[in-house]
Amino acid sequence: MSALICGNLFIGGTTVFAEEIGDYQLDEMVVTATRTEESNIKVASVVSVITADDIKKKNILTITDALKEVAGIYDGRPGGMSDTANGIQMRGFGEADILVLYDGMPLNDGFNGKADWSVIAIDDVKKIEVLQGAASSLYGGHAVGGVINIIGKSPDKDHVHAYAKYGSDKTKKQGINLSKKLSDKWSMGLGYENKETDGHYKKLIYKYAYNAKDKPGNPDKIGTGAILNQHSNGRDMYILGNPGGGRSEDDTYNFKLQYKFNDAQSLTYRYTHDKYKYFATDPETFIKDSQGNKMFEGSVLLPNGKYLDFNEYDFTDYDGRRTTDRHALAYKDTANKIDFKLGVTNVKDFGYATGDDLAGQGGGYDTNYPNKTYKADFQKVWEGSKNNIVVGFDIEKGSMDYSQKYLEHWGDKDSANYLYYTMGGTNLVGALFVQDAIKLSDVYSLDLGLRVDYYQKKDGYYNEHGKDNIERPTEKYTELSPKVAFRYMPDDDTTYYASYGHSFNPPTLYQLYRSNSSFEANPDLKPETTDTVEVGLKKQFSPKLYSSLSVYQAKSKDLIDYDYLDNGKKQYMNLSSVKRQGIELMLDYKMDDKFSTFANLTLQNATDDTTGSKLYSIPKQILKAGLKYNYGDVSAYIDGQYVSSRTYDGQISGKLYSDDAFFTADAGINYKFMKNATLSFAVNNIFDRDYWQWYKAAGRSWILGVDFDF
C-alpha cells in the first residue's frame, strides 16, 4: 500500500510542497479511487500521486522509474529502459493483475496482460495516480492488485518544453513538447521523445561443469579462460562470457487535438506512435586460444583436464522490437458529469528473433505476437446532499495472433523459410457498474459498488506446419464484483476506513492458447478470483506531520500457473489458492520551509493455501526513506530503499537467477540557472551495490540533464 497523500503530493513517499505554500495542501483531489473527484484524505483506499514536477525534479527516465519510488511497490526490472521480460509488483500482484491506464485506455497488452511501459513519453505525463487494492467493482479485470492511472498533459495552453539528458552506458533522452491554443475553441499539441542506452552487462554465458567431456569436440579449436563459479541452484558452472550490453532504442511521437464546445464540454483526440527495439551489443568472450585470440566457438580446456564445447549460438541474444499505435478519443462534460472514452491500442509488430551466429547470417527463428485492444468506457455521475452516484458501462475486446517462422538468415526477419506454427484468439468483456457514496451522517459514510462482467473467449485456433488447423471452443462467464467501504471521519484531518472488494481476472490469451514443442494449450482455463479486506487510518496530525496505516488480506482462488503433464509438456492450469497479507505504515514530516523527510514500511507475506508454502517472489519487507530540500532556485533529494530477499530455500544468493536482498540509495540536485532553464544531475545506486534480480542489477549510474520551458 503506497504512502497516501493527504492533500499533498509525493513521489516515493516524499512529500512535495508547493513553493508558495508552507503547509500541506489538504484539498488534493484524485479521481481514480471513485471515478469522481474527491479529496484524497476522504477516500476509503490508498492513492498516491506523482506529478510532472516530481518526474522532472528526480530526473526520471521511464514510468517505472517513477513508480518504484511509491511505497510498497517493488520494481523487478533490472534492465531499466531495456527491460521487457520483467515488471513491477503491487501488494504482491504482478502486472497482469494491475490495471494500467493511459488517458483512459489500457496499457496491459492483449498478449500476456503486462504493461507496455515504453509507449509513454515521460514528458507527456501530467500526473500518475496509483490506487492500491481491489478495484474490479469499477474497473473490471486486471484491477485486482490496483490501478495505475497515467494522465496526459492537456494542450490547452501555449507552452514549449525541450530537454536533453545524457548518462552512464551512453544513455540518452531528448525530446520536445509543444502545445498551442489555436483559438478559443481549438488547441493542439505535438511531442517527440527519443530514448537510447547501451544498457549494462546483465546476462552470463555459462556451461554446467557436469556437461564436460573427456575429449574436445573440435581438436583444432581449443582455448582456455573459463571462470569457475556457482549457479544459484548450487551447481558448479563455468562462465564463458556474456552476450553484451542490453541496448535499446525508443522513439515516441504524440499528437493531440482538443475542441472546447464551451467551458464545460470538450472533445480531445490523442494519438501515440511508439517504435521500440532492444538487442545485445558487443558480446564478450573470456576464452582465448594459445595466441591470445578471442574465441566464440570451439572447446575450452578446464583445470581438471576435461572440455566444454561452445559455439556462436551460445553468445547470441534476442533481437526484439515492438511498434505500437494508440488512438484515444475523450468527451468530457463537467456540467452534466459525463465522461466517455473510446480508443484502440494496436501493437502491430511485437516479437523477437534469435539464431545460430553473431553475424545474423545463419539460421534461426522469428517469433511475433501482435495484439489489439478496443475499449469504450462511459460514466455518468449524480451528486446530491446524501448520495454521490456513478453509473456506467465499458466494453473491451482483445485479440492476439502468435506465430513462429524459421529464418534462413536470422538477422533478416523477411528471410523466412516457412511458417512453423500460428495460434491466437479473441476475448470480449462487457460490463455495467454502479457505485453510491452514501452520507450517513456528518462523520459516517458508506460506499456501495457493484459491477457485472460478461466475459467471452472465442475464435481460438492453432495451426502447425503440415498439420490440420485446430479450433478452440468458445466459453462464456458472468462475474459479479461487489465492493463495500465504511468510512468514519471525526474531523477534516482524519479518516478511518474498512472495505471489502471482490475482483476477478480472466486468463490471458497467451495462457489460453500457448501451444508449441514445450507447451500445450488449455482453453478451459477459468478466471482467477480474489477477495480483499482492508482497514486503514489516514491522519494529518499537524500542518507538518502526516501518517497512514493500512492492513489488508487478499485471498485468490483458481490461480493460474503452469505445471507438467504426463507427456513432459507444460500447461497453464488453475492450480491453487493464494493468500496475501500486508501491513503498511507511512510518515511524512515537513521539518521547515526547506527540508522535508519521509519513511514508509511494508511488511507482506504470501502463501499457497493448497501446500502452505511461501511465495518467494514477493518480498516480505520493503523500507523506503529519504530527505528533500527546496529553496529558491535549488532543489535536491536523497532516497534509500531496502527490499528483502526473494531467493527460495536452497537457492544461493549473489548468483545467477537469484533474487537478492538489497539496499540502494539515489540522490539528485536541480538548479534553475536561468528564468527558463534548469540543470539537473542525479546518481542512482550511489554505493554501487552488487546484487541480482534474476539477472544482474545495474551498478552505480548517473544522468545529467538540461530543461528549457517557454
N, C-alpha and C positions, 0 to 999 in steps of 0.2 A: 504494500500500500504506500503510495508515494506521499511525500510530505505535502499536506494540504495547505493551500494558500487561503488564508482568511482575509480575502480582500486585498492581499498583497501579491506581488508577482515574484516567482522564484525560478531558479534553474538549479537542479540537483540539490534542492533543499535550501539553496542560498536565497535569502530574501533580497529582492531587488527593490530599491527605494527610488521613487521619483525624485529627480534632483531638486525640484522646487518644494517638496513636501517633506516635513520632518517625521511624520507619523506614518503608520501603515495605512494603506488605502482599504478601508473595511468594506467598501461597496463594490469590489471587483466582481464583475458579472461573468458567468460562464453559461454555456448553452448545452454542452454535451450530456450532462447528468440527467436532465429532464426534457431535453429538446426545446426548452424555453429559457429565456434569460432569467437568471436567478442569482442572488448574492451567494458567493461561494461558501461563506460560513454557514449558510442556512441549508444547503443541500445534504441529503442523507447518504453521502458517499464521499469518497476521496477524489478530488480533481486537482491536478497540478497544471500550471500554466507556464509555458515557455514563450517568451516574446521575441520579436525580431531584434530588439535591442539586446536581449540576453545572448542571442546567437552571435551578434556582431561583436559584443564585448569579450566573448570567450573564444573567438577565432575558430568557430566550429566549421568543419568541412562537410559533414553529412548529417542527415536527420538522426541517425542512430548515435552519432557523437553527442547530440543534444539529449536524446532520451536516456542514455546510460548514466547521466547525472541525476536523474529523477530517483528519489528514494525508493528502494525496493525493486528496481528494475535491474536485471542482470544482462549485460551485453556480452554475448558469446561470439562476437565477430572479430577474431584476432587479426584478420586480414584487412580491416579497415575498409577503404574505398574499393579494394579489390575482392572483398569477401562476398561470395554468393551462396556458399554452402550452409552457412550458419545464420543464426538470428538472435533475437532478444527473447527474454523471458519476463513475464509479469505474473507475480503471485504463483510462480511455478508452472504457468501455462506458456506454451510456445506460440509462435506467430500464427499458426493455423487456428488457434483459439483466441486470438486477439484481433478484433476488427480494426483495420487501419483505413481511415477515410481521408481523401484529399479533395477539398472542395465538394464534399458530399458523395463522391464516387469512391468505391472500394479500391484499395491498392493490393488487397490479397488476390493473387492471381488465380486463374481458373484451373491451373495445373495441380499444384500441391498446397494451395492456401496460404503460402508465405507472401510477405510484403515485398514489393519491388521498390526498394528504397532509392535506387539510382535515378528513378524517373523524376524526382523532385529537385528543382533548382533551389538550393537553400536560401537564396536571396529573394525568392518569391514568397517566402513564408511570413505571414503577418503574425500568427501565433499558433501554438500547438496546445490543445487541451488533452490531458491524459486522465481518463476515467478508469479507476481500478474497481474490479468486482463485476458481478453478474449484471449484464445489460441486455440480455436477449429479449426482455419484455418490450423494449423499444427498438432494438436494432437487429434481432434475429440471430441466425447462426454466425459463427466466428466470435461474437461478443460474449464469450464465456469468461475469460480472464479479465476483459476490459475493452475499452475503446480508445484509440489514439486518433484524435480528430485534428487534421492539419488544415489550417485555414489560410488560403492565399491572400495576397495583398489586393486591394481594390485599385483600379486605375483612375479613380475619380478626382485626382489632383495632379498638378504639374510637378513632376519630380524626375530627377536623373540620379541614379546611383551606379557608380563604376568602381570596380575593385580588382585587386591583383594580389595574390599570395604565393609565396614560394617557401619550400621547406625541405626537410630530410627526405632521402630517397627520391630526389628530383620531383617532389610533389608540387604540383602547380594547380592553382584555381584562379580563374579570371572570368569576369563577366560584366554585363551591363544590363540595367533595368531602366526602362523609360516609360513614363505614364504621362498622358496629355489629356486635359479636359478640352475637347474639341468645341463644345457648345454647352448651353445649359442642360441639354439632354444627353449628349453623346460624350463618351470618353473612351480612350484606347490605351492599351499597354503592350509593350514589346520587351522581350527579355532573351538573353543568351548567356549560358554558363558552360564553361569548359573545365573539366577536372581530369588531371593526369597524375599518375605516380608510377615509379618503378617498383614500389612495394618492397617488402622485406623478405628475406630468405626464410620461409616458414616450414617448408617440407624437407624431407630427407629421402635419399635413395639408399635402400638397405637390402641386405640379404640375411636370412636367418643362418646361423652357424651350422645348424644340423643339415642344411642342404649342401654342405661342402662335399666335394668329390675327391677321390684319390688321384685322378688324372684330369688335366685341363681339357676343356672342350676344343680349344684351338692352341696346339703347342707352339705355334709361331707368334701368338699374341699373348704374352704373359707379363703382367705388371704387379706392382706392389703398392701399398699405401692405404689399404682398407683399415678403418679405425674400429677396434672392438668396442662395443657399447652394449647396452641392455635395453630391450623393449620394455614398455610399461607392463606388458604381460609376464615379465620375468625371464623371457627367453633371451639368450645371447644373440646379438646380431652384429653384422659388420656394415658400417656406413661407407658407401662408395662415393657420395657427393650429394648434390641437390639439383633439382630441375631449374633453378634460377629464381629470380625475384618474381613476385606476383604483380605484374604490370597491369594497369587498366587505363582505359581512355573513355571519357564520357562527355557527350555533347547534348545539351538540353536547350530546347527552344520553347518560348512561351508567347502566346498571343491572347489578348483579352479585349473584348468589346462590350461596353456597357451602355444600355439605354435606360434613362430615367423617365418614366411616364409622368411622374410628379414626385413630390418629396417622400411619398410613402411607397411607391411602386417602382420596381426596377427589373430589368431583364439583363443577365450577364452571360456571355459565352466565353468559355476558356478552352484553349487548345494547347496541348503539350506534345512535343515530339522529342523522344529521347533515343539516342543511339549509344549503346554501351558495349564495350568489348574488354575481355580480360585474357591474358596469356602469360606464359613464362618467358623470361629473358635471361640470356647468358647462363646456360646450365654450367654447373661446376662439377668436375670430377677430381677425386683425390688420388686416382690410380694413374701411375706413370710407368712407362717402360724403362728398360735399362739405360736408355739415352736421356731420360728425363722428359720425354714427350708425354702429353696427356692422352689418356686412353678412354674412349667411350664404348668400346666393345673388346671382348677377349676374355681372359681368365685372370683372376687375381690370386697370387700366392699368399696363403695365410701363414702365420708364425708356426702353426702345427704341421706344416707341410702339405696341407690339403688345398683345394682350389674351389673358387666360386666363379661360375660363368656369368657374364653380363653382356648386354648389348645396348644399342642406342634407344631401343624401346623403353628401357628402364629409366631413361633420363627425359623422356618426353612428358609433357603435361597437357592439360586441357587448353584448347584454343576456343574460348567461348564468346558468345555475343547475345545481345538482346536488343530488339528495336520495338519501340512502343509508341503508339498514338493514343492520346486521350482527348475525348471531347466531353465537355460538361456544360449544360445549359441550366441556369438557375433563375427562377422567377420568385421575387420576394415582395410581399405586400404587408408592410408593418402596421398599417391601419387596421386591416382585417385579420392580421395574424395568420397569414397563409404563406407557406413555403412549398415550392415544387421544384424538384431537381430531376434532370434527365441526362443520361450520359452513356458512353461506351468506352471501354478500355480494350484496345486491340494490341495484344502482344504478338506481333506478326512474324517475328523471327527470333526464336528463343532456343538456344542449344549450344552444342559444343562439338568439336572434332578432336580426335587424337589418332595417333598412328605409330608406325614402326621406326621412323628415323627422325633425326633432328632437322633435316633439311625440308621435310614435308613432302618428299618425292615418293616415298614408299607407300605401301597400302595402309589403310586404316578405315575408320568409320565415322560417320556424322550422325549425331542424334539431335532431333529437333522436336520441340513440343510447343508450337504456337497455341495460344488460347485467347478467348474473347469473352468479355463480360458486359452485359447490358444491364442497366439499372434505371428504375423510375421510382421516385420517392415523393410522397405528398403528405403534408400535415396541415392541420388547422387547430388553432388554439382559441379557447374561450376563457377569458379571465373575469372572475366575479369576486365578490367580497368574501365568500366562503369556499369557492371552488376555483381551481385552475385546471382546465381540462384540455388535453391534447389528444386528437384522434388522427388517424392517417392510414395509409397503406404503402407498401412497397412491393415491387416485382423485380426479381433478379434472375437472369438467365446466363449460364456459363457453358462454354464449350471448350473441348481440348482435343487436339489431334497429335498423336505421338508417333514418330517414325524413326527408323534407323536404316541408314544406307551404307553399303560398303563402297569405299572410295579407292580409285586406282592410285591417286596421289592425295594423301590425307590433308595436305596443305591447300588443296583446291576442292572446296565443297561441291563444285559443279562437275567433278570427275567421277560421278557415281557409276559403279558397275551395275548394280541392281538394288532394288528396294528390298531389304531383308524382311521387315515387318512394319505394320502400322496398327495403331489402336486408338480408340478415343470414345467420346460420348458427350452427352449434354446433361445438365441438370437445370431445374426450374424451381424457384421458390417464390410463392406469392403469400402475402401476409396482410392482416388487418391488426391494428394495435390501438389501444386506448389507455390513457392514464389520467387519474384525477388526484390532484393535490388538495386534500380537504382540510380546511382550517377548523379544527375542533374547538379551539379557544384561543386566547391571546398567546398561550405558551405551548399548546399541543397541536400537532398536525399529523395527518395520516395520508400516505401516498399509496394508491392502489393502481396497479397496472396489469394489463393482460394483452398478450399477443397470440394470434392464431396463425401458424405457419402451415402452408401446404407445400410439401416437397416432393418432387418427382425426378427420378433418374431414368434416362431413356437414351435411345439411339446408340447404345454401346456396341462396339464391334472390335474384332481382332482379325487381322489378315496377315498370314505368314507366307513368305515366298514359296510358291509351288504348292500351296495347300488351299483348301476351301475357306471362304470367309465364315467367321463365327459371329453370330448376332447375340448380344447380351439381352436379358429380359428387362422389361420396364417394371419399375416398382414405385409405389406412392406411400407417403407417410403424412400424417397430420399431427402437429405437436402444439400443445398449449404451454405458453411461457408466462406464468404469473409473477408478479413482484409486489411485495408489501413492505412498506417502510414507515416506522413510527418515529416522530421527532418531538423532542422536548427542548424548548428554547426559553429558559427562565429570564434571559436578558439578551440584548443585541450582540453580546460578545461570547455567548456560549450556546453550543448545540450538542445535545446527546441524541444518539440515534441507534435504532436497531432495525435490521432489514433481513428479508428472505427473498431469494430470487431463484427461479428455475431457468436453466439455459440448455440449449441443445446445439450440437454442431454436426451437420451431415458429413459423411465421408467425402474426401476429395475425389475428383475424377481419377487422379493418379492411383489412389488406394483402391478404387473400384476396378479399374481396368488394366492395371500394370500386368503385363504378361510377356515373358521372354525366356531365355535359357535358364535363368535363375529364379524367376518369379512366376507365380500362377495367379490369374485374375480371381477376384471374389466379388462378383456383382451383387451378392446377397448381404453385404455389409449393412448394418443398421447405424443410425446416428448415435453419437455419444450424447449422454445427458448429464447435467451437473446441477446439484442443489447447493446453494451458497447461503450461509448465515453469517451476518456481520453485526458487531456492535462497536460503537465508537464515540469519542468525545473530541470536540474541537473547542479550544478556549483561547481567547485573547485576554491574557492576564493584565496587560497594560499596553500603552502605545508602543512599547519596546519589546514585549515578550509574547510570543505565540507558541502554542503547543497543540499537538493532536496525538491521540492514542486510538488504535484500531485493532480489533481481534476478529479473525474470520476463520471459517471452516468451509471447505468446498469438497463435496463427495461426487465423484464422477463414476458413471456406470457405462458398461459396454465400450470401454476404452479401446481404441484401435491401435494395434501394433502388429508386427509380423511374427510368425512362428514357422517352424519347419514342418513340411509334410512328409509322408512316408516315402515319397519318390525323391526326397532330397531337396526339392524346391522350397522356396519361401512363399508365404501368402499372408496378406493382411487379414486380420481377424478381429472380432470383438472379444478380447481376451480377458479383461479383468475390470475390477473396480479400484479406484484410487481415492485416497483421502488426503487433502492438502490442508494444513493448518498454519496459521501465522499470527504473529503479534508485531505491530509496527508502532514505533514511537518517534516523534519528530519534535524538534525545538528550533525556533528561530529567535535570535536576540539581536536587537539593534543597540550597540554599545554607545554610540554617539552619532553626530551628524556625518562622520567619516567612515566609521567601521561598523560592520555587521558580521555576525557569525551564525553558524548553523551546525546541527548534528542530528543525524537520524539513524535509527537502528531497526533492522528487520530480522526477526527470528522466524524461521519457517521449517516445516517438516512435511514430507510426503511419503506415504507408504502404500504398497499394494495390498488392498484388503483381502485379496484372494490368497496370497502367500505370506503376508505380514512383512515382506521385505521392504527395505528403504529404496526410494527412487534417488539414486546417487546424482543424477544430472541436475538436481535442484539444490543450490547452495543453502546450507542451514543458517548461515549468518551473513548479513550484508551490513556493513557500517560505513557511513559517509560523514565527513565533517569538513568544514572549511571556513575561510575568513575572506571578507570582501572589503575593498577600500574604494571610496568615491569622494573626490574633492576637486573642484574646479575642472581643469582640462585633463585630469589624470584619473583613471580607474585601474584597479588591479585585483587579483584574486589568487588564492591558493586553496586547492581542494585535495582531499585524500579519500581513498576508498579501500576497504578491506572486503574481500569475498572469500568465503571458506571453500575448502576442497570439495570437488565433485568426483574425486577418484574413488572407485569402488573397492571393497575389501579384496585384498590380494593384489591389487594393482600398485605399481611403483610410481611414486610422484617424481616429477622432474624428468620424465622420459617421454618419448614419442607416444601420442594419443592419450596421455594422462590429462586430467583437469585439475590443476594445482590450486591450492590456496594462494592468494597474492594480495599484496598491498602496493598500491601505486599512488603517486602524488603528481598533480598538474598545477602549473602556475602560468599567469599571463599578465600583461600590462598593456594599456591603451593610452595614447597621448594625442590629444587633439591639438596639432601643431599649427593649424590654420582654421579659419572660420568654417570651411567646408571640407577639411581633410583630417583624417585620423590615421595614425601609425600604430600598429599593434604587433606584439611579439608574444608567443606562447611556447612553453615547453611541456610536453607530456611524458609521463614516467620519468620524473626528474632523477630518481635514484637508479635508473636503468635496471629495474628488477627483471630477473630472468625466470620465466615460468612458461608453462604450456597450457593452452586452452585447446586440447586435441592437437592442433598444430602449434608451432612456436609463436608466442605472442610477440608483438613489437617491443623493441627496447626503447631507449630514450629517443625522442624525436622533437623537432622544433618547427615552427612555422612563423614566417614574417609576412606582414600584410599592410596594405595601404588602401583606404576607402575614401571616395570622393562623393559628396552629396551636393546637388544643386537644385 
